[in-house]
């Protein structure tokens, strides 16, 4: 495959953008006249120009990712038989809904073994709170990714693999949960732009884990009511599960964030991977 080079940053891209003002070729991050310091940017003074260009670019990226730009839902070409590769994926009526369901599944897997081992009122409350924290956490990650994706010209969403749900729940019962129920997707014209969105996920998962852990310790200073203790337990479980999920998503496999980060900068990949491992060790130690 012959790759073009971005005129601004020299990044290699397979599907370059052509500036409508200067006609040079650019990557997704520098496709807009304002982002590559186009000499002809003063030609247009309409304040909505930049917004329109960004919207059109997102529509193009959505179609390339198999997303209907109007509904935001994923479609699969008829020739694929309703499948992407060898896996059938599912999405809800919106990206937020799908991410929330994904977080609930994550919480279910993390607390499933606890529920099976001790079916008491306190454990049931801890279980429900873990599901809720998982759903909220995944929506926060999605919104954080979307914020960065809009800045660098990447389309991002979350998809659920139904068969992976069964794998996740079964492995949760044997002591090591392999979170294969779903993953966040990226689609952009530049691997560096996709890597930026992947990094945002890492930082957000790490931030949620640290924040939940600190909040649990603060609650320990208060009254020891049953609901507070259940919330503390749910926060601690959620902290660990976000770190584990973030770590698994860093596996350098084609569909995962780790592959995008490794392709863009292998040194950065190893640094971020080491950081997640250290956080996971510290999380268990404290």
Secondary structure in CASP SS format (residue, H / E / C, confidence):
PFRMAT SS
TARGET T0000
AUTHOR 0000-0000-0000
METHOD secondary structure of the structure
MODEL  1
X C 1.00
X C 1.00
X C 1.00
X E 1.00
X E 1.00
X C 1.00
X C 1.00
X C 1.00
X C 1.00
X C 1.00
X C 1.00
X E 1.00
X E 1.00
X C 1.00
X C 1.00
X C 1.00
X E 1.00
X E 1.00
X C 1.00
X C 1.00
X C 1.00
X C 1.00
X C 1.00
X C 1.00
X E 1.00
X E 1.00
X C 1.00
X C 1.00
X C 1.00
X C 1.00
X C 1.00
X C 1.00
X C 1.00
X C 1.00
X C 1.00
X C 1.00
X C 1.00
X C 1.00
X C 1.00
X C 1.00
X H 1.00
X H 1.00
X H 1.00
X C 1.00
X C 1.00
X C 1.00
X C 1.00
X C 1.00
X H 1.00
X H 1.00
X H 1.00
X H 1.00
X H 1.00
X H 1.00
X H 1.00
X H 1.00
X H 1.00
X H 1.00
X H 1.00
X H 1.00
X H 1.00
X H 1.00
X H 1.00
X H 1.00
X C 1.00
X C 1.00
X E 1.00
X C 1.00
X C 1.00
X C 1.00
X C 1.00
X C 1.00
X C 1.00
X E 1.00
X C 1.00
X C 1.00
X C 1.00
X H 1.00
X H 1.00
X H 1.00
X C 1.00
X C 1.00
X C 1.00
X E 1.00
X C 1.00
X C 1.00
X E 1.00
X C 1.00
X E 1.00
X E 1.00
X C 1.00
X C 1.00
X C 1.00
X C 1.00
X H 1.00
X H 1.00
X H 1.00
X H 1.00
X H 1.00
X H 1.00
X H 1.00
X H 1.00
X H 1.00
X H 1.00
X H 1.00
X H 1.00
X H 1.00
X H 1.00
X H 1.00
X H 1.00
X H 1.00
X H 1.00
X H 1.00
X H 1.00
X H 1.00
X H 1.00
X H 1.00
X C 1.00
X C 1.00
X C 1.00
X H 1.00
X H 1.00
X H 1.00
X H 1.00
X H 1.00
X H 1.00
X H 1.00
X H 1.00
X H 1.00
X H 1.00
X H 1.00
X H 1.00
X H 1.00
X H 1.00
X H 1.00
X H 1.00
X H 1.00
X H 1.00
X H 1.00
X H 1.00
X H 1.00
X H 1.00
X H 1.00
X H 1.00
X H 1.00
X H 1.00
X H 1.00
X H 1.00
X H 1.00
X H 1.00
X H 1.00
X H 1.00
X C 1.00
X C 1.00
X E 1.00
X E 1.00
X E 1.00
X E 1.00
X E 1.00
X E 1.00
X E 1.00
X H 1.00
X H 1.00
X H 1.00
X H 1.00
X H 1.00
X H 1.00
X H 1.00
X H 1.00
X H 1.00
X H 1.00
X H 1.00
X H 1.00
X C 1.00
X C 1.00
X C 1.00
X C 1.00
X C 1.00
X C 1.00
X C 1.00
X C 1.00
X E 1.00
X E 1.00
X E 1.00
X E 1.00
X E 1.00
X E 1.00
X C 1.00
X C 1.00
X C 1.00
X H 1.00
X H 1.00
X H 1.00
X H 1.00
X H 1.00
X H 1.00
X H 1.00
X H 1.00
X H 1.00
X H 1.00
X H 1.00
X H 1.00
X H 1.00
X H 1.00
X H 1.00
X H 1.00
X H 1.00
X H 1.00
X H 1.00
X H 1.00
X H 1.00
X H 1.00
X H 1.00
X H 1.00
X H 1.00
X H 1.00
X H 1.00
X H 1.00
X H 1.00
X H 1.00
X C 1.00
X C 1.00
X C 1.00
X C 1.00
X C 1.00
X H 1.00
X H 1.00
X H 1.00
X H 1.00
X H 1.00
X H 1.00
X H 1.00
X H 1.00
X H 1.00
X H 1.00
X H 1.00
X H 1.00
X H 1.00
X H 1.00
X H 1.00
X H 1.00
X H 1.00
X H 1.00
X H 1.00
X H 1.00
X H 1.00
X H 1.00
X H 1.00
X C 1.00
X C 1.00
X C 1.00
X C 1.00
X C 1.00
X C 1.00
X C 1.00
X C 1.00
X H 1.00
X H 1.00
X H 1.00
X H 1.00
X H 1.00
X H 1.00
X H 1.00
X H 1.00
X C 1.00
X H 1.00
X H 1.00
X H 1.00
X H 1.00
X H 1.00
X H 1.00
X H 1.00
X H 1.00
X H 1.00
X H 1.00
X H 1.00
X H 1.00
X H 1.00
X H 1.00
X H 1.00
X H 1.00
X H 1.00
X H 1.00
X H 1.00
X H 1.00
X C 1.00
END
